[in-house]
Amino acid sequence: MDFALSPRVEDFQRRLKAFLVAHIYPNEALAEARIAEGNRWQAIPVIDELKQKARAEGLWNLWHHDPKIGAGLSNVEYATLCEAMGRSPIAPEVFNCSAPDTGNMELLWKYGTPAQKDRWLTPLLEGEIRSAYVMTEPDVASSDATNIAAEIKRDGNDFVINGRKWWISGVGHPRCRILIFMGKSVANAERHKQHTMVLIPMDTPGVEVVRPLPIFGYDDAPHGHCEMRFTNVRVPAENLILGEGRGFEIAQGRLGPGRIHHCMRAIGQAERALEAMVRRARTRVAFGKPLADQGVVRQAIADSRIEIDQARLLTLHAAYQIDTVGAKEARSEIAAIKVAVPAALLRVIDRAIEVHGAAGVSDDFGLGWSFAWARTLRIVDGPDAVHREAIAKLELRKYN
């Protein structure tokens, strides 16, 4: 494997990091303060301003592999930028590189019709609207996508949708305009060909946001993660994506690069947590000497550096495999990072919290939110047990 980066990618890295230092970090507190004022479910003016600056500097849609639309980078190359963006909770949106929009844009790019792309993909790429991916359900184990039970029924030239969904990320944003909905439509087919995806405009009658769902007390406004109800929602047949019974296929095609993005952003968070740990250790004095001179703190710093570097190399290896042999052949590597990286991030943040003492569990240093997000990442896109099962199956096949 050759992870050497071209001068062009190094230039993107340099410009992205300079933008983070000059514009993102100084405005994080301002964005948080704006969310705390009045209606939490409104667009944040400072982020809109930063989007304009990012676009003007050519730091826009960096995730897209087509140079006419984005940066034209491979998964390995973009992964390095993802790590830098992951250091800040507001950075991905500023560069139009945030979840779930990137995955939804990739899905529409791969599987959408020309009309669907024109109506929904173009404004998403322009950053004019936001989107949500509607899959998880409260009444079934949604880590197995074949369990999805919400109904999509054909009625003449329309589809009628009924069901209850939850943990729908991004639907709380006032600019969320389009939903990619997965439900069961072909009950008698083979289990992986029973599900279908359709596009549902957010303002369609029967679409209801029931409530925001906080994660360990954090509601992530104005993005949010919500419970939704769909009651006799009717959309035209042209809102069908790819074909009836193709939902599972589409879902699998969406996941590979997205997991690289999640994991590299997590590594960026881990780096920032380690940086906070080191700064605290060098400036805080206990029992007559700086924490940095305490053996147990040095061990925490060393273990964190080892685990971050291990996680990064494992993720870059998975990205390299996607680039060279495709996501299907890289299933084991993708599953491995989904287990290893969130676990490493949790351990690093936990050590940083310990070094900060009581301050670590407050919101003053951002470690509480990072810990909540990291623990959630062990469930997002499938829990650890599911990925370990997949890895074991693939490993066992090697020795048949």
PyMOL commands that set and color helices and strands:
alter all, ss='L'
color gray80, all
select helices_A, chain A and resi 7-36+45-56+75-86+91-94+101-111+114-125+145-147+191-193+237-239+247-283+291-293+295-325+331-361+367-377+384-397
alter helices_A, ss='H'
color red, helices_A
select strands_A, chain A and resi 130-134+151-155+158-169+176-184+195-201+207-212+225-236+285-286+289-290
alter strands_A, ss='S'
color yellow, strands_A
deselect
rebuild
show_as cartoon
